[in-house]
Amino acid sequence: MAADGTAEVKSMRPHPDFLRMGAGAALLETIIATASARGVRRLSLETGSGTAFEPALELYRRRGFVNGGPFGSYRQSDFNQFLHLDIS
């Protein structure tokens, strides 16, 4: 956790044979619960764009992550995007 109460989630992309079986959702819920218990106020992630990223993006958005600006040392490009979840 950063001094400002934020933390980063590394993006997850399961193997296509295991999509929509609940593993990613279970991991994400554990990450969010652990972050909340540790006093994290906002989770952020940087990920790509395109068809290969859609299942993960759908998972994050379904859990309440919303698109926003870059964070940390990331820079905006035509390929990447940033999502954030306020959990405070």
WOSULFEN-V661030 format. One record per residue. RES is the residue in one small letter. SS is DSSP state (hx for helix, st for strand, lp for the rest). PHI is phi in whole degrees, 0 to 359 (NA if undefined). Layout:
RES,SS,PHI
RES,SS,PHI
//
This chain:
m,lp,NA
a,lp,283
a,lp,301
d,lp,274
g,lp,85
t,st,255
a,st,212
e,st,253
v,lp,258
k,lp,282
s,lp,294
m,lp,239
r,lp,222
p,lp,289
h,lp,302
p,hx,306
d,hx,292
f,hx,243
l,lp,296
r,lp,59
m,lp,253
g,lp,97
a,hx,295
g,hx,298
a,hx,296
a,hx,295
l,hx,297
l,hx,296
e,hx,298
t,hx,295
i,hx,298
i,hx,296
a,hx,297
t,hx,294
a,hx,299
s,hx,299
a,hx,296
r,lp,268
g,lp,87
v,lp,292
r,lp,263
r,st,213
l,st,258
s,st,226
l,st,213
e,st,244
t,st,212
g,lp,269
s,lp,236
g,lp,118
t,hx,305
a,hx,296
f,hx,264
e,hx,301
p,hx,301
a,hx,292
l,hx,299
e,hx,299
l,hx,299
y,hx,298
r,hx,293
r,hx,298
r,lp,273
g,lp,112
f,lp,293
v,st,232
n,st,294
g,st,201
g,lp,275
p,lp,299
f,lp,220
g,lp,56
s,lp,263
y,lp,291
r,lp,239
q,lp,292
s,lp,219
d,lp,290
f,lp,264
n,lp,266
q,st,210
f,st,234
l,st,234
h,st,222
l,st,226
d,st,278
i,lp,239
s,lp,283
//
